[in-house]
């Protein structure tokens, strides 16, 4: 399936809903096992997370929520694949690869940056709202001469 990230760039960022699918398709995750095999997953990217569905039916997806992701790192392109690593806030590294033309790494990076920007704006607005009552001048009673 083609990326749907492009058309959303014209809309105000506040209009994105957490369940909105930005991209869906196949990518591979390196297993944590001794042999470190590549396992195919169906990825679903939304504005606040990446869900990874196993190839088998009925299994529950694993979720990587953007609030627990630091960055997308170590991007390397070979003839057939793009290899990249997602680094979590607890410094865990999760390795992925995708076909070169699919550019999952770019889609995840853009969605992560958008998430981080929205979060920073929310934090800034919250600080402004908390500071606003303290910054307003006190009303003074008028004094007669």
ChimeraX commands (.cxc) that place a marker at each C-alpha (Angstrom):
marker #1 position 0.00,0.00,0.00 radius 0.5
marker #1 position 1.28,3.47,-0.83 radius 0.5
marker #1 position 2.12,5.99,1.85 radius 0.5
marker #1 position -0.64,8.37,2.82 radius 0.5
marker #1 position 1.75,10.72,4.60 radius 0.5
marker #1 position 1.94,13.27,1.77 radius 0.5
marker #1 position -1.66,14.58,1.66 radius 0.5
marker #1 position -1.67,15.23,5.41 radius 0.5
marker #1 position 0.99,17.89,5.07 radius 0.5
marker #1 position -1.63,20.35,3.80 radius 0.5
marker #1 position -3.91,19.92,6.81 radius 0.5
marker #1 position -3.45,21.57,10.20 radius 0.5
marker #1 position -1.54,19.18,12.45 radius 0.5
marker #1 position -4.17,19.44,15.19 radius 0.5
marker #1 position -6.65,17.67,12.91 radius 0.5
marker #1 position -4.76,14.34,13.05 radius 0.5
marker #1 position -6.45,11.70,15.11 radius 0.5
marker #1 position -4.43,9.09,17.02 radius 0.5
marker #1 position -6.08,6.16,15.18 radius 0.5
marker #1 position -5.53,7.61,11.70 radius 0.5
marker #1 position -3.42,5.29,9.53 radius 0.5
marker #1 position -0.53,7.14,7.89 radius 0.5
marker #1 position 1.05,4.07,6.33 radius 0.5
marker #1 position 0.48,0.36,6.23 radius 0.5
marker #1 position 2.58,-2.40,4.71 radius 0.5
marker #1 position 5.32,-4.97,5.14 radius 0.5
marker #1 position 8.62,-4.53,6.90 radius 0.5
marker #1 position 10.96,-6.92,8.70 radius 0.5
marker #1 position 12.16,-6.88,12.30 radius 0.5
marker #1 position 15.31,-8.62,13.48 radius 0.5
marker #1 position 14.49,-11.08,16.25 radius 0.5
marker #1 position 16.13,-10.91,19.66 radius 0.5
marker #1 position 16.91,-14.62,19.53 radius 0.5
marker #1 position 20.36,-16.15,19.26 radius 0.5
marker #1 position 20.13,-16.47,15.46 radius 0.5
marker #1 position 18.76,-12.93,14.94 radius 0.5
marker #1 position 16.48,-13.93,12.06 radius 0.5
marker #1 position 14.51,-11.37,10.08 radius 0.5
marker #1 position 10.76,-11.80,10.64 radius 0.5
marker #1 position 8.15,-10.29,8.35 radius 0.5
marker #1 position 5.66,-8.00,10.02 radius 0.5
marker #1 position 2.74,-5.95,8.82 radius 0.5
marker #1 position 3.34,-2.43,10.04 radius 0.5
marker #1 position 0.64,0.12,10.74 radius 0.5
marker #1 position 1.89,3.66,11.33 radius 0.5
marker #1 position -0.37,6.19,13.08 radius 0.5
marker #1 position 0.39,9.70,14.38 radius 0.5
marker #1 position 1.34,8.34,17.81 radius 0.5
marker #1 position 2.66,4.79,17.33 radius 0.5
marker #1 position 3.91,1.97,15.13 radius 0.5
marker #1 position 2.02,-1.30,15.41 radius 0.5
marker #1 position 3.71,-4.51,14.29 radius 0.5
marker #1 position 1.47,-7.45,13.43 radius 0.5
marker #1 position 3.05,-10.92,13.18 radius 0.5
marker #1 position 2.63,-12.91,9.98 radius 0.5
marker #1 position 0.43,-15.54,11.70 radius 0.5
marker #1 position -3.30,-14.98,12.20 radius 0.5
marker #1 position -4.73,-14.20,15.61 radius 0.5
marker #1 position -1.54,-12.97,17.25 radius 0.5
marker #1 position -1.64,-9.62,19.03 radius 0.5
marker #1 position 0.37,-6.74,17.62 radius 0.5
marker #1 position 3.33,-5.19,19.40 radius 0.5
marker #1 position 3.22,-1.43,19.74 radius 0.5
marker #1 position 6.00,1.10,19.72 radius 0.5
marker #1 position 4.47,4.29,21.06 radius 0.5
marker #1 position 6.27,7.45,19.98 radius 0.5
marker #1 position 6.52,8.80,23.54 radius 0.5
marker #1 position 8.92,5.89,24.19 radius 0.5
marker #1 position 11.02,6.38,21.02 radius 0.5
marker #1 position 14.08,8.64,20.97 radius 0.5
marker #1 position 15.02,8.42,17.31 radius 0.5
marker #1 position 15.34,6.46,14.10 radius 0.5
marker #1 position 19.03,5.80,13.60 radius 0.5
marker #1 position 21.67,3.92,11.60 radius 0.5
marker #1 position 20.03,4.15,8.21 radius 0.5
marker #1 position 21.92,2.13,5.64 radius 0.5
marker #1 position 20.92,1.29,2.11 radius 0.5
marker #1 position 22.06,-1.86,0.33 radius 0.5
marker #1 position 21.02,-3.02,-3.11 radius 0.5
marker #1 position 17.67,-4.44,-2.01 radius 0.5
marker #1 position 16.96,-3.17,1.50 radius 0.5
marker #1 position 17.08,-0.14,3.76 radius 0.5
marker #1 position 18.25,-1.05,7.27 radius 0.5
marker #1 position 17.38,1.16,10.22 radius 0.5
marker #1 position 17.26,1.08,14.01 radius 0.5
marker #1 position 14.64,2.50,16.33 radius 0.5
marker #1 position 16.17,3.63,19.62 radius 0.5
marker #1 position 13.80,3.71,22.60 radius 0.5
marker #1 position 13.95,5.97,25.65 radius 0.5
marker #1 position 15.40,3.09,27.68 radius 0.5
marker #1 position 18.21,2.82,25.06 radius 0.5
marker #1 position 16.93,-0.43,23.56 radius 0.5
marker #1 position 17.76,-0.78,19.87 radius 0.5
marker #1 position 15.28,-2.50,17.54 radius 0.5
marker #1 position 16.54,-3.34,14.06 radius 0.5
marker #1 position 14.35,-3.23,10.97 radius 0.5
marker #1 position 14.71,-3.56,7.24 radius 0.5
marker #1 position 12.37,-2.80,4.39 radius 0.5
marker #1 position 12.51,-2.93,0.60 radius 0.5
marker #1 position 14.39,0.10,-0.72 radius 0.5
marker #1 position 11.41,1.61,-2.51 radius 0.5
marker #1 position 9.10,1.44,0.53 radius 0.5
marker #1 position 11.03,4.02,2.65 radius 0.5
marker #1 position 9.49,2.97,5.96 radius 0.5
marker #1 position 12.40,4.65,7.75 radius 0.5
marker #1 position 11.45,8.05,6.31 radius 0.5
marker #1 position 7.75,7.63,7.10 radius 0.5
marker #1 position 8.48,6.63,10.71 radius 0.5
marker #1 position 10.98,9.49,11.12 radius 0.5
marker #1 position 8.50,12.09,9.78 radius 0.5
marker #1 position 5.69,10.77,11.98 radius 0.5
marker #1 position 8.01,10.78,15.03 radius 0.5
marker #1 position 9.13,14.37,14.37 radius 0.5
marker #1 position 5.50,15.44,13.93 radius 0.5
marker #1 position 4.59,13.73,17.22 radius 0.5
marker #1 position 7.51,15.38,19.05 radius 0.5
marker #1 position 6.60,18.81,17.62 radius 0.5
marker #1 position 2.94,18.45,18.66 radius 0.5
marker #1 position 4.03,17.37,22.13 radius 0.5
marker #1 position 6.43,20.34,22.45 radius 0.5
marker #1 position 3.64,22.74,21.42 radius 0.5
marker #1 position 1.27,21.21,23.98 radius 0.5
marker #1 position 3.92,21.56,26.69 radius 0.5
marker #1 position 4.61,25.19,25.67 radius 0.5
marker #1 position 0.90,26.08,25.65 radius 0.5
marker #1 position 0.48,24.44,29.04 radius 0.5
marker #1 position 3.33,26.49,30.49 radius 0.5
marker #1 position 1.86,29.67,28.99 radius 0.5
marker #1 position -1.56,28.93,30.47 radius 0.5
marker #1 position -0.08,28.27,33.91 radius 0.5
marker #1 position 2.00,31.46,33.73 radius 0.5
marker #1 position -0.83,33.67,32.41 radius 0.5
marker #1 position -2.71,34.11,35.74 radius 0.5
marker #1 position 0.52,35.11,37.52 radius 0.5
marker #1 position 1.42,37.63,34.83 radius 0.5
marker #1 position -1.89,39.52,34.88 radius 0.5
marker #1 position -1.72,42.79,36.84 radius 0.5
marker #1 position -3.74,42.94,40.01 radius 0.5
marker #1 position -6.74,45.20,39.87 radius 0.5
marker #1 position -6.17,48.29,41.99 radius 0.5
marker #1 position -8.91,50.14,43.71 radius 0.5
marker #1 position -9.32,53.70,42.51 radius 0.5
marker #1 position -8.30,56.26,45.11 radius 0.5
marker #1 position -9.97,59.58,45.57 radius 0.5
marker #1 position -7.59,62.60,45.57 radius 0.5
marker link #1:1,2 radius 0.2
marker link #1:2,3 radius 0.2
marker link #1:3,4 radius 0.2
marker link #1:4,5 radius 0.2
marker link #1:5,6 radius 0.2
marker link #1:6,7 radius 0.2
marker link #1:7,8 radius 0.2
marker link #1:8,9 radius 0.2
marker link #1:9,10 radius 0.2
marker link #1:10,11 radius 0.2
marker link #1:11,12 radius 0.2
marker link #1:12,13 radius 0.2
marker link #1:13,14 radius 0.2
marker link #1:14,15 radius 0.2
marker link #1:15,16 radius 0.2
marker link #1:16,17 radius 0.2
marker link #1:17,18 radius 0.2
marker link #1:18,19 radius 0.2
marker link #1:19,20 radius 0.2
marker link #1:20,21 radius 0.2
marker link #1:21,22 radius 0.2
marker link #1:22,23 radius 0.2
marker link #1:23,24 radius 0.2
marker link #1:24,25 radius 0.2
marker link #1:25,26 radius 0.2
marker link #1:26,27 radius 0.2
marker link #1:27,28 radius 0.2
marker link #1:28,29 radius 0.2
marker link #1:29,30 radius 0.2
marker link #1:30,31 radius 0.2
marker link #1:31,32 radius 0.2
marker link #1:32,33 radius 0.2
marker link #1:33,34 radius 0.2
marker link #1:34,35 radius 0.2
marker link #1:35,36 radius 0.2
marker link #1:36,37 radius 0.2
marker link #1:37,38 radius 0.2
marker link #1:38,39 radius 0.2
marker link #1:39,40 radius 0.2
marker link #1:40,41 radius 0.2
marker link #1:41,42 radius 0.2
marker link #1:42,43 radius 0.2
marker link #1:43,44 radius 0.2
marker link #1:44,45 radius 0.2
marker link #1:45,46 radius 0.2
marker link #1:46,47 radius 0.2
marker link #1:47,48 radius 0.2
marker link #1:48,49 radius 0.2
marker link #1:49,50 radius 0.2
marker link #1:50,51 radius 0.2
marker link #1:51,52 radius 0.2
marker link #1:52,53 radius 0.2
marker link #1:53,54 radius 0.2
marker link #1:54,55 radius 0.2
marker link #1:55,56 radius 0.2
marker link #1:56,57 radius 0.2
marker link #1:57,58 radius 0.2
marker link #1:58,59 radius 0.2
marker link #1:59,60 radius 0.2
marker link #1:60,61 radius 0.2
marker link #1:61,62 radius 0.2
marker link #1:62,63 radius 0.2
marker link #1:63,64 radius 0.2
marker link #1:64,65 radius 0.2
marker link #1:65,66 radius 0.2
marker link #1:66,67 radius 0.2
marker link #1:67,68 radius 0.2
marker link #1:68,69 radius 0.2
marker link #1:69,70 radius 0.2
marker link #1:70,71 radius 0.2
marker link #1:71,72 radius 0.2
marker link #1:72,73 radius 0.2
marker link #1:73,74 radius 0.2
marker link #1:74,75 radius 0.2
marker link #1:75,76 radius 0.2
marker link #1:76,77 radius 0.2
marker link #1:77,78 radius 0.2
marker link #1:78,79 radius 0.2
marker link #1:79,80 radius 0.2
marker link #1:80,81 radius 0.2
marker link #1:81,82 radius 0.2
marker link #1:82,83 radius 0.2
marker link #1:83,84 radius 0.2
marker link #1:84,85 radius 0.2
marker link #1:85,86 radius 0.2
marker link #1:86,87 radius 0.2
marker link #1:87,88 radius 0.2
marker link #1:88,89 radius 0.2
marker link #1:89,90 radius 0.2
marker link #1:90,91 radius 0.2
marker link #1:91,92 radius 0.2
marker link #1:92,93 radius 0.2
marker link #1:93,94 radius 0.2
marker link #1:94,95 radius 0.2
marker link #1:95,96 radius 0.2
marker link #1:96,97 radius 0.2
marker link #1:97,98 radius 0.2
marker link #1:98,99 radius 0.2
marker link #1:99,100 radius 0.2
marker link #1:100,101 radius 0.2
marker link #1:101,102 radius 0.2
marker link #1:102,103 radius 0.2
marker link #1:103,104 radius 0.2
marker link #1:104,105 radius 0.2
marker link #1:105,106 radius 0.2
marker link #1:106,107 radius 0.2
marker link #1:107,108 radius 0.2
marker link #1:108,109 radius 0.2
marker link #1:109,110 radius 0.2
marker link #1:110,111 radius 0.2
marker link #1:111,112 radius 0.2
marker link #1:112,113 radius 0.2
marker link #1:113,114 radius 0.2
marker link #1:114,115 radius 0.2
marker link #1:115,116 radius 0.2
marker link #1:116,117 radius 0.2
marker link #1:117,118 radius 0.2
marker link #1:118,119 radius 0.2
marker link #1:119,120 radius 0.2
marker link #1:120,121 radius 0.2
marker link #1:121,122 radius 0.2
marker link #1:122,123 radius 0.2
marker link #1:123,124 radius 0.2
marker link #1:124,125 radius 0.2
marker link #1:125,126 radius 0.2
marker link #1:126,127 radius 0.2
marker link #1:127,128 radius 0.2
marker link #1:128,129 radius 0.2
marker link #1:129,130 radius 0.2
marker link #1:130,131 radius 0.2
marker link #1:131,132 radius 0.2
marker link #1:132,133 radius 0.2
marker link #1:133,134 radius 0.2
marker link #1:134,135 radius 0.2
marker link #1:135,136 radius 0.2
marker link #1:136,137 radius 0.2
marker link #1:137,138 radius 0.2
marker link #1:138,139 radius 0.2
marker link #1:139,140 radius 0.2
marker link #1:140,141 radius 0.2
marker link #1:141,142 radius 0.2
marker link #1:142,143 radius 0.2
marker link #1:143,144 radius 0.2
marker link #1:144,145 radius 0.2
view
